[in-house]
Amino acid sequence: MKLAVIADSGNHVTGPGEGEYILVYEVNGDAVKLVGREPNPALQAEMHRGLYALRRVRELGVDSLIVSEIGRPGFNLAKSINLRVYIVPDGVNADDAVKMVISGMVNAADAPTHEHGHHEHGF
């Protein structure tokens, strides 16, 4: 199984449009190995940033994604590309989040954490 985690520079889980990195893990039984770390393309997008992260995760051949939140557009895209999404608390260490998922402590999400756009616009 291949898992991706969206994480900040301190390897803490974030949302798909916020984290600086996409971390890719290979899981074989109890063995977990970090096999990739790349910049999150979402940070270059002006709108719907999380969608850019999800597309890149799928291009990497990942079948499951760990994030701290996901909006309806991202959740719907994940469903349409058969990408399982797991939600863990914001700030959890990425390695710990992977262990939580593979141990069964976290189930795949069945709904988004919010509808659309959750950032302040400053108007």
Secondary structure, DSSP 8 states (H G I E B T S, - for coil): -EEEEEE-TTSBB--TTT-SEEEEEEEETTEEEEEEEEE-GGGG-SS-HHHHHHHHHHHTT-SEEEES--BHHHHHHHHHTT-EEEE--TT-BHHHHHHHHHTTSS-B-SS-SBSS--S----
